[in-house]
Amino acid sequence: MNLLKISGSPHVHSDESTKKIMWRVNLALIPMLLTGIAFFGLNALLISIVSVACCCLFQWLIEKFIMKVPTTVSDGSAIVTGLLLAFNVPATADMIWLVAIGALVAIGVGKMTFGGLGKNPFNPALVGRVFLLISFPVQMTTWPSVGKWFPMTTDTVSGPTPLGILKEGGNIDLPTLTEMFLGHMGGSLGEVSAIAILIGAIYLLWRKVISWHIPVAFIGTAFIFSGILWLADPSAYTDPITTILTGGIMLGACFMATDMVTSPMAKSGQLIFGVGCGLLTIIIRNWGAYPEGVSFAILLMNAVTPLINRWCKPTRFAC
């Protein structure tokens, strides 16, 4: 009896390839890496190098000695996971080695357990990030203060993030909107600069690696929902512009929620996915235990992606 064998997604016939797409994503992540180094110094560079190296190493070891399949490290997907994991942690000296543990969880549990690229239901970098947040809460919430441009020392002084200040009910010492847009504020090393994220996102849109549906739905929903809360009670809730520019909404909406493996295939499904991410993010931020909710929101929506794909089917070819 002949069995039909189906390879992992994507199943699109074109001159594109997984390798080309992954390396384009890596190229789009460079502006965030540069701004992270600019604001946080050598720690940001060391964390990124360790994270990428460990993700590549763990994927190679698992494929070669456990799965016994040809290695796929050269496709660039492990580098994407390593960079995104690094971008989701504080740029402190403690994280240089903890991120190696996060890389093992991201690759070993979040990706290779399910069979590798194209088969993982959850974004691997976020799996690693949430594991580190739950397992090492002190290190994951110890934020370096932003100093001068391109600080060469790896010694940093702990400082609060805008989300931390707002969660505690304060509004003093908040960065200006210009500082938030440029990235001169506390936070994870890859999420602070909105302009760097937009540069990378525009490149991915231009190369058609991603579409506008998830980012616009995610950011737009978060903006509208937070705006309604702010209009209802400005003293208790954050204005929508500050909400969008602080934390990981921009990074999550443009680079992690848009992961083609873990997000819906149809454009209508992508809109639903983005709306769900935006709603959950604002709910967790305002009524949850954590000041940030992007990672949890995306992972929760990853879990319902198969259901969304059943409800919203893409247009069939040759119909």
Secondary structure, DSSP 8 states (H G I E B T S, - for coil): -------SS----SS--HHHHHHHHHHHTHHHHHHHHHHHTHHHHHHHHHHHHHHHHHHHHIIIIIS-S---GGGSHHHHHHHHHHHTS--STTHHHHHHHHHHIIIIITTGGGTSTTT-SS-HHHHHHHHHHHH-HHHHT--B---SSS-------B---HHHHHHTT--TT---HHHHHHT-S-S-TTTS-HHHHHHHHHHHHHTTSS-SHHHHHHHHHHHHHHHHHHHH-TTTS--HHHHHHSTTHHHIIIIITT-TTTS-SSHHHHHHHHHHHHHHHHHHHHHSSSS--HHHHHHHHHHHHHHHHHHS----TT-
